[in-house]
Amino acid sequence: MPKMTEAERDEFFGQPHVAVLGVAAADRPPLTVPVFYAYRDGLVTFFTGTQGRTARKTRLLERAGAFSLNVQQATYPYKYVTAECVLERVDRPPSVDDVCAVASRYMPEDAARAFAEAEIAHPAGTFVLFAGRPVRWLCSNSDDD
């Protein structure tokens, strides 16, 4: 599979794919879970701990300080991008605008804002936004140039 150019990679990674987050776990294999994400200003952001639920990935991300995020196109032409990231920021609670930047990629703006406001106001305080900076990229596509 041919490699993507940096511009192709950024364009593909910037689309609203559901990503697979991978984070190391000391006591068992790495955790991999689907997440909504945003990529802007060189940072990958995503959230966890919705609906007052404590998320295992929160503890693992803070312990590891790093994660991988993979997005793919499972139909021809096949493509994938994996960003290996270092954790730069953990926001508890996150700002409504930062949550909306992620959620509005996957739902209408008004629904994204309502979601963000409700999650931030949740009394459990489990809602967390993570921001990481990619330090290594793996990508490929099957376009027949």
DRENFI-557961 format. One line per field, with one value per residue (C-alpha): residue number from 1; residue in three letters; x, y, z. Coordinates in steps of 0.5 Angstrom, whole numbers, plus 2048, in hexadecimal, padded with zeros to 3 digits. Example, Ala and Ser with C-alpha at 12.3 -4.5 7.8 and 13.67 -1.06 7.14 Angstrom:
i: c(1	2)
aa: c(ALA	SER)
c1: c(819	81B)
c2: c(7F7	7FE)
c3: c(810	80E)
***
This chain:
i: c(1	2	3	4	5	6	7	8	9	10	11	12	13	14	15	16	17	18	19	20	21	22	23	24	25	26	27	28	29	30	31	32	33	34	35	36	37	38	39	40	41	42	43	44	45	46	47	48	49	50	51	52	53	54	55	56	57	58	59	60	61	62	63	64	65	66	67	68	69	70	71	72	73	74	75	76	77	78	79	80	81	82	83	84	85	86	87	88	89	90	91	92	93	94	95	96	97	98	99	100	101	102	103	104	105	106	107	108	109	110	111	112	113	114	115	116	117	118	119	120	121	122	123	124	125	126	127	128	129	130	131	132	133	134	135	136	137	138	139	140	141	142	143	144	145)
aa: c(MET	PRO	LYS	MET	THR	GLU	ALA	GLU	ARG	ASP	GLU	PHE	PHE	GLY	GLN	PRO	HIS	VAL	ALA	VAL	LEU	GLY	VAL	ALA	ALA	ALA	ASP	ARG	PRO	PRO	LEU	THR	VAL	PRO	VAL	PHE	TYR	ALA	TYR	ARG	ASP	GLY	LEU	VAL	THR	PHE	PHE	THR	GLY	THR	GLN	GLY	ARG	THR	ALA	ARG	LYS	THR	ARG	LEU	LEU	GLU	ARG	ALA	GLY	ALA	PHE	SER	LEU	ASN	VAL	GLN	GLN	ALA	THR	TYR	PRO	TYR	LYS	TYR	VAL	THR	ALA	GLU	CYS	VAL	LEU	GLU	ARG	VAL	ASP	ARG	PRO	PRO	SER	VAL	ASP	ASP	VAL	CYS	ALA	VAL	ALA	SER	ARG	TYR	MET	PRO	GLU	ASP	ALA	ALA	ARG	ALA	PHE	ALA	GLU	ALA	GLU	ILE	ALA	HIS	PRO	ALA	GLY	THR	PHE	VAL	LEU	PHE	ALA	GLY	ARG	PRO	VAL	ARG	TRP	LEU	CYS	SER	ASN	SER	ASP	ASP	ASP)
c1: c(800	803	804	800	803	803	7FD	7F9	7FA	7F8	7F2	7F0	7F1	7ED	7E7	7E2	7E3	7E2	7E9	7EC	7F0	7F5	7F9	7FD	7FB	800	7FC	7F9	7F9	7F9	7F2	7EE	7E8	7E4	7E4	7E2	7E8	7EA	7F0	7F2	7F8	7FC	7F9	7F4	7EE	7E9	7E5	7E3	7DF	7D8	7D2	7D5	7D9	7E0	7E4	7EA	7ED	7EE	7F2	7F6	7F7	7FA	7FF	801	802	801	7FC	7FB	7F5	7F3	7EE	7ED	7E9	7E6	7E4	7E8	7EC	7EF	7F2	7F4	7F8	7FB	7FD	802	801	804	7FF	7FF	7F9	7F4	7EE	7E9	7E4	7E5	7E3	7DC	7E0	7E5	7DF	7DB	7E1	7E1	7DA	7D8	7DC	7D7	7D0	7CD	7D0	7CA	7CA	7D1	7D0	7CB	7CF	7D5	7D1	7CE	7D4	7D8	7D2	7D2	7D3	7D7	7DD	7E0	7DF	7E7	7EA	7F0	7F5	7FB	800	802	809	809	805	803	7FF	7FD	7F8	7F7	7F5	7F8	7FC)
c2: c(800	807	80C	812	819	81D	821	81B	818	81F	81F	818	818	81F	81B	819	812	80E	80C	807	809	804	805	801	7FD	7FA	7F4	7F2	7F3	7FA	7FD	7FF	803	807	80E	815	81A	820	822	829	82E	828	824	81E	81F	81A	819	814	813	815	814	814	80D	80C	80A	805	809	80F	80C	808	80E	812	80D	80C	813	810	80D	80B	80D	809	80B	807	807	800	800	801	805	802	808	808	80D	80C	811	810	815	818	81A	822	824	821	826	824	827	829	82F	82F	831	82C	827	82A	82A	822	821	825	821	81B	81F	825	82C	82D	825	826	82C	829	822	826	82B	825	821	826	828	820	820	819	81D	818	81B	81D	81F	81D	820	81D	81F	81A	819	813	811	80B	80B	808	808	803	809	806	80C)
c3: c(800	7FE	804	804	804	80A	807	805	80C	80F	80B	80C	814	814	812	817	817	81E	820	824	82A	82D	833	837	83D	842	845	83E	836	834	834	82D	82D	828	829	826	825	822	81F	81F	820	820	826	826	82B	82E	834	839	83F	83C	840	847	845	848	842	842	83D	841	846	840	83C	842	844	83D	83B	834	82F	828	824	81D	818	812	80C	80B	804	7FE	7FD	804	808	80F	814	81B	81F	825	82A	830	835	836	83A	83E	83F	845	844	83C	839	835	82F	82F	830	82B	826	827	827	822	81D	81E	820	81E	821	826	828	829	82E	832	833	835	83A	83D	83E	841	846	848	84F	84F	84C	848	841	83F	838	836	831	82E	829	823	824	81E	819	815	80F	808	803	7FD	7F8	7F1	7EF)
***
